[in-house]
Amino acid sequence: MALTEQEIEKIAELLFTKLVKHQEAYEKDTQTYMVSDEFGNNTQVSEIEYYGWELHKLEKLLETYVDNEDYEKAEIIKNKIRMLRLKINKL
């Protein structure tokens, strides 16, 4: 039984749709981020690890601003930390 061009096209379209769905699910499950340390070393990390990395950097920056008595900048960083913690809690 030979398939018509229209049937082949329909099968190809269905197959492509399934492949795209699987790829999107895979990308969502394996979302990774690149982070760099102070020495320029790059590391691939998960989303939660990335947020933890960012939180640590912001907390160090907050400490520096408070030590330098730059309270306006410290307040901005404090708000960023709060927003980041909300994102972490949603994960």
LOTOR-329478 format. One record per residue: x, y, z of N, C-alpha, C in turn; residue number from 1. Coordinates in Angstrom, 3 decimals. Last residue first. Example, Ala and Ser with C-alpha at 12.3 -4.5 7.8 and 13.67 -1.06 7.14 Angstrom:
BEGIN
12.850, -2.250, 7.080, 13.670, -1.060, 7.140, 12.900, 0.030, 7.870, 2
13.190, -5.690, 7.800, 12.300, -4.500, 7.800, 13.200, -3.300, 7.800, 1
***
This chain:
BEGIN
10.293, 27.846, 43.476, 10.820, 26.661, 42.785, 10.497, 25.385, 43.495, 91
9.506, 29.883, 45.112, 8.522, 29.391, 44.126, 8.985, 28.123, 43.421, 90
11.784, 30.538, 46.519, 10.712, 29.847, 47.234, 9.652, 29.289, 46.283, 89
13.200, 31.923, 44.535, 13.715, 30.649, 45.041, 12.609, 29.864, 45.739, 88
11.626, 34.234, 44.312, 11.790, 33.333, 43.153, 12.248, 31.954, 43.620, 87
12.034, 35.300, 46.864, 10.686, 34.925, 46.448, 10.741, 33.962, 45.265, 86
14.766, 35.845, 46.712, 14.293, 34.815, 47.661, 12.873, 34.371, 47.340, 85
14.675, 37.931, 44.856, 15.346, 36.675, 44.510, 14.901, 35.551, 45.440, 84
13.408, 39.925, 46.339, 12.774, 39.415, 45.128, 13.377, 38.062, 44.712, 83
15.350, 40.308, 48.365, 13.983, 39.890, 48.713, 13.275, 39.276, 47.504, 82
17.479, 41.227, 46.851, 17.608, 39.973, 47.606, 16.227, 39.431, 47.956, 81
16.444, 43.638, 45.979, 16.783, 42.602, 44.993, 16.904, 41.243, 45.665, 80
16.250, 44.975, 48.426, 15.032, 44.669, 47.672, 15.280, 43.596, 46.618, 79
18.977, 45.188, 49.017, 18.093, 44.455, 49.937, 16.793, 44.065, 49.233, 78
19.818, 46.870, 46.999, 20.292, 45.481, 47.004, 19.407, 44.623, 47.898, 77
18.549, 49.220, 47.891, 18.252, 48.672, 46.562, 18.642, 47.195, 46.502, 76
19.801, 49.568, 50.367, 18.347, 49.346, 50.319, 17.932, 48.757, 48.971, 75
22.409, 50.079, 49.583, 22.124, 48.884, 50.382, 20.634, 48.556, 50.336, 74
22.148, 52.545, 48.392, 22.487, 51.392, 47.550, 22.179, 50.090, 48.287, 73
21.571, 53.960, 50.762, 20.641, 53.982, 49.637, 20.889, 52.787, 48.712, 72
23.777, 53.602, 52.463, 22.507, 52.964, 52.801, 21.491, 52.986, 51.657, 71
26.736, 53.249, 52.819, 26.031, 53.668, 51.608, 24.637, 53.021, 51.644, 70
28.612, 52.494, 54.724, 27.520, 53.393, 55.096, 26.834, 54.018, 53.882, 69
30.301, 50.481, 54.211, 30.701, 51.792, 53.695, 29.658, 52.875, 53.995, 68
28.827, 48.379, 55.279, 30.118, 48.719, 55.891, 30.587, 50.116, 55.468, 67
26.741, 48.367, 53.406, 26.459, 48.706, 54.806, 27.750, 49.115, 55.512, 66
28.127, 47.546, 51.089, 27.444, 48.850, 51.135, 27.156, 49.286, 52.562, 65
29.011, 44.990, 51.893, 29.973, 46.037, 51.529, 29.338, 47.419, 51.615, 64
26.570, 43.668, 52.260, 27.488, 43.824, 53.393, 28.506, 44.941, 53.127, 63
25.666, 43.687, 49.618, 24.913, 44.379, 50.668, 25.812, 44.657, 51.868, 62
27.559, 42.000, 48.454, 27.478, 43.390, 48.035, 26.732, 44.233, 49.068, 61
26.906, 39.608, 49.711, 28.251, 40.174, 49.903, 28.267, 41.657, 49.529, 60
24.317, 39.297, 48.708, 24.511, 39.444, 50.154, 25.898, 40.022, 50.468, 59
24.829, 38.973, 45.978, 24.086, 40.147, 46.439, 24.270, 40.379, 47.935, 58
26.212, 36.506, 46.002, 26.873, 37.713, 45.502, 26.165, 38.979, 45.999, 57
24.164, 34.819, 47.012, 25.427, 34.969, 47.736, 26.157, 36.249, 47.308, 56
22.291, 35.037, 44.952, 21.947, 35.470, 46.299, 23.206, 35.714, 47.123, 55
23.672, 33.821, 42.840, 23.322, 35.237, 42.766, 22.996, 35.806, 44.146, 54
23.782, 31.197, 43.860, 25.016, 31.905, 43.515, 24.760, 33.414, 43.498, 53
21.064, 30.606, 43.989, 21.864, 30.600, 45.211, 23.164, 31.372, 45.018, 52
20.449, 30.688, 41.274, 19.836, 31.667, 42.177, 20.591, 31.734, 43.499, 51
21.998, 28.470, 40.462, 22.264, 29.806, 39.925, 21.694, 30.882, 40.846, 50
20.733, 26.395, 41.779, 22.125, 26.707, 42.114, 22.502, 28.111, 41.638, 49
18.284, 26.473, 40.457, 18.320, 26.736, 41.899, 19.739, 27.072, 42.349, 48
19.122, 25.811, 37.802, 18.451, 27.081, 38.101, 18.541, 27.432, 39.583, 47
22.433, 24.340, 37.772, 20.983, 24.305, 37.628, 20.401, 25.661, 38.013, 46
25.456, 25.265, 35.964, 24.694, 24.941, 37.164, 23.200, 24.912, 36.853, 45
28.708, 25.215, 34.779, 27.318, 25.037, 34.398, 26.548, 24.557, 35.621, 44
31.231, 27.637, 35.142, 30.626, 26.408, 35.632, 29.173, 26.368, 35.192, 43
34.339, 29.156, 34.403, 32.919, 29.000, 34.112, 32.433, 27.641, 34.584, 42
36.662, 31.225, 35.971, 36.272, 29.841, 35.699, 34.767, 29.772, 35.495, 41
37.521, 33.697, 36.758, 37.115, 33.532, 35.367, 36.758, 32.111, 34.990, 40
37.919, 34.083, 39.387, 39.100, 33.702, 38.613, 38.782, 33.496, 37.139, 39
35.465, 34.481, 40.549, 36.374, 35.627, 40.475, 37.646, 35.337, 39.676, 38
33.357, 32.459, 38.360, 33.876, 32.885, 39.654, 34.860, 34.035, 39.452, 37
30.366, 32.406, 36.493, 31.820, 32.588, 36.523, 32.241, 33.014, 37.914, 36
27.849, 30.216, 35.219, 28.309, 31.198, 36.190, 29.836, 31.241, 36.152, 35
25.188, 29.355, 33.148, 26.639, 29.440, 33.266, 26.973, 30.528, 34.275, 34
22.439, 27.102, 33.642, 22.999, 28.450, 33.581, 24.512, 28.351, 33.683, 33
19.869, 24.982, 32.292, 21.113, 25.221, 33.004, 21.594, 26.646, 32.758, 32
17.147, 22.870, 32.207, 17.584, 24.254, 32.054, 18.818, 24.494, 32.919, 31
15.940, 20.401, 31.908, 17.394, 20.467, 32.008, 17.922, 21.884, 31.823, 30
13.201, 20.721, 31.651, 13.721, 19.896, 32.744, 15.223, 20.071, 32.960, 29
13.038, 22.268, 29.327, 12.487, 22.781, 30.588, 13.070, 22.027, 31.776, 28
14.157, 20.576, 27.435, 14.805, 21.850, 27.740, 14.313, 22.427, 29.058, 27
12.222, 18.496, 27.449, 13.612, 18.230, 27.814, 14.330, 19.515, 28.222, 26
9.980, 19.867, 26.513, 9.951, 19.250, 27.838, 11.366, 18.983, 28.330, 25
10.904, 20.570, 23.944, 10.536, 21.610, 24.905, 10.512, 21.064, 26.328, 24
11.237, 17.994, 22.830, 12.386, 18.880, 22.970, 12.098, 19.982, 23.999, 23
8.586, 17.068, 22.807, 9.594, 16.366, 23.609, 10.818, 17.247, 23.849, 22
7.478, 18.926, 21.002, 6.968, 18.823, 22.374, 7.979, 18.139, 23.287, 21
8.957, 18.314, 18.683, 9.057, 19.647, 19.279, 8.573, 19.620, 20.726, 20
8.077, 15.698, 18.188, 9.483, 15.954, 18.473, 9.674, 17.318, 19.151, 19
5.355, 16.153, 17.595, 5.743, 15.351, 18.760, 7.190, 15.600, 19.160, 18
5.641, 17.660, 15.239, 4.958, 18.234, 16.404, 5.328, 17.474, 17.671, 17
6.857, 15.759, 13.548, 7.566, 16.990, 13.899, 6.956, 17.626, 15.151, 16
4.759, 13.900, 13.336, 6.039, 13.506, 13.917, 6.824, 14.731, 14.373, 15
2.861, 15.455, 12.020, 2.563, 14.892, 13.330, 3.849, 14.507, 14.065, 14
4.258, 15.962, 9.590, 3.826, 17.066, 10.449, 3.536, 16.576, 11.870, 13
4.538, 13.368, 8.565, 5.724, 14.169, 8.880, 5.376, 15.319, 9.828, 12
1.847, 12.732, 8.147, 2.652, 11.934, 9.081, 3.883, 12.728, 9.517, 11
1.237, 14.644, 6.174, 0.516, 14.650, 7.447, 1.299, 13.881, 8.513, 10
2.942, 13.852, 4.083, 3.072, 15.193, 4.667, 2.402, 15.257, 6.042, 9
1.858, 11.352, 3.518, 3.247, 11.459, 3.975, 3.467, 12.793, 4.665, 8
-0.650, 12.139, 2.593, -0.538, 11.303, 3.782, 0.866, 11.364, 4.371, 7
0.101, 13.582, 0.271, -0.648, 14.254, 1.346, -0.565, 13.459, 2.658, 6
1.221, 11.614, -1.307, 2.058, 12.732, -0.860, 1.395, 13.455, 0.315, 5
0.052, 8.387, -0.216, 0.019, 9.559, -1.086, 0.914, 10.643, -0.503, 4
1.642, 5.250, 0.090, 1.077, 6.448, 0.703, 1.088, 7.591, -0.299, 3
0.775, 2.001, -1.015, 1.583, 3.215, -1.160, 0.855, 4.397, -0.530, 2
0.844, -1.180, 0.000, 0.000, 0.000, 0.000, 0.892, 1.247, 0.000, 1
***
